[in-house]
Amino acid sequence: MKKRIAMALAVTFLVAYNSLAYGPIGHQIVGAIADERLANTSTGQQVDALLDRITLEKAAVMADEIKGWDKRGADDPRIFHYSAHPKIDTQLRDFWRANQPTHDTNLAMPSHHWFHYADVPLVPVQRYADGKAGRSKWDVVHMISYCVEVLRRNLPEDNERKISKPIAVILLAHYVGDIHQPLHVGAEYFDRQGHVVDPDHNESTLPDEGGNTLTLRLNGDPLGGHLSHSRSLHGFWDLDAVNTLLPQLPETMPKPKRRALTDSAKKALAHEMATHEPKNWRMRANLDVKNYAEAWADEIMPIAREAHERLAFKDVRPLQQEDRIVATGEADENAAPDHVAYRDWSANIVRNELHRAGWRLADLLEKSLTPTTTSPAPSK
């Protein structure tokens, strides 16, 4: 019980530190679905042993939590550690040290931040393998495959990236959620006049970094049409779209009560998703498990495209950001042909993608840890 409480406190403490992909709630839902799918199975027992009894629900946020080490380093005694799980803590620190944050793509050591996403161009709509821009050997597609190969023993645990089996499970619990977030795979590119262009045919393009550099304005927003907290397009998909799946509680409600009601609703939603099979979640039978991530990226790309087509880009211009130049501007909601508001459309997409991500995480772990097994975890 003390271990569980310590982990819960760590999660609560770290929310302020991180820019969380799909937000902690979205990732926790994915992990909780997989926990329930794998309960009372041999794969579940293997995962339990590898993670020192940390649940996938909690493991699913750890790849974002360790971003809290970026400023002071993983060994600074003044910052948090997973002290209740010393072996996991040691391995996570080894992983962080082997993949320290940087923007310099010429360095031999990649940044662990790069592992969470790809920036595949949305013009023209294409498959992951159809071009080069926005892809790298350290993007989310390649890193999911890398972790799978560690679990299958096709890569040694003492690899250059310091991804052991426990770390591979922790990373997969997070990355499988990431790759089902449309703006973690697709990105828009602009020229200096603010026009959308294809970076594979125009070298001087400006990326929107998966919508991180665009401010979203939706119909009906307060304060003159702006979100009250100036949410980026990417941030909307990470947080706002997920939160619409849970009860909308008044800001005046005491925080402990809000947290309790939110946790209860999140648990109920994860249970509903775990016990009802999502549509079109299975991969084709002859597809090697190491190639699942690329298939998922191809699947999410049209959704990422529509997430941008439902918006109009305004006042797009270059912005110097640290050591790179990106596109900044506004993304305003268009009147959609189907008359569905962007909030409602995105909420439906997020619900479907979280649902499939949870089932796929369970399936991926089962097939990676027991390669001869071809059937999914048993239905509840």
Secondary structure, DSSP 8 states (H G I E B T S, - for coil): -HHHHHHHHHHHHHGGG---TTHHHHHHHHHHHHHHHHTTSHHHHHHHHHTTT--HHHHTTHHHHGGGGTTT-TT-TTS---TTSHHHHHHHHHHHHHT---S-TTSSS--GGGGG---EE-SS---GGG--TT--TTSHHHHHHHHHHHHTTSS-SS-TT---HHHHHHHHHHHHHHTTSGGGTEE-EE-TTS-B--TTS-TT-EE-TTTTTEEEE-TT-HHHHS-TT--BHHHIIIIIHHHTTS----TTS-HHHHHHHHHHHHHHHHHHHHTS--TT----TTS-GGGHHHHHHHHHHHHHHHHHHTEEEEEEEEEEETTEEEEEEEEEE---TT---HHHHHHHHHHHHHHHHHHHHHHHHHHHHSTT--S-----
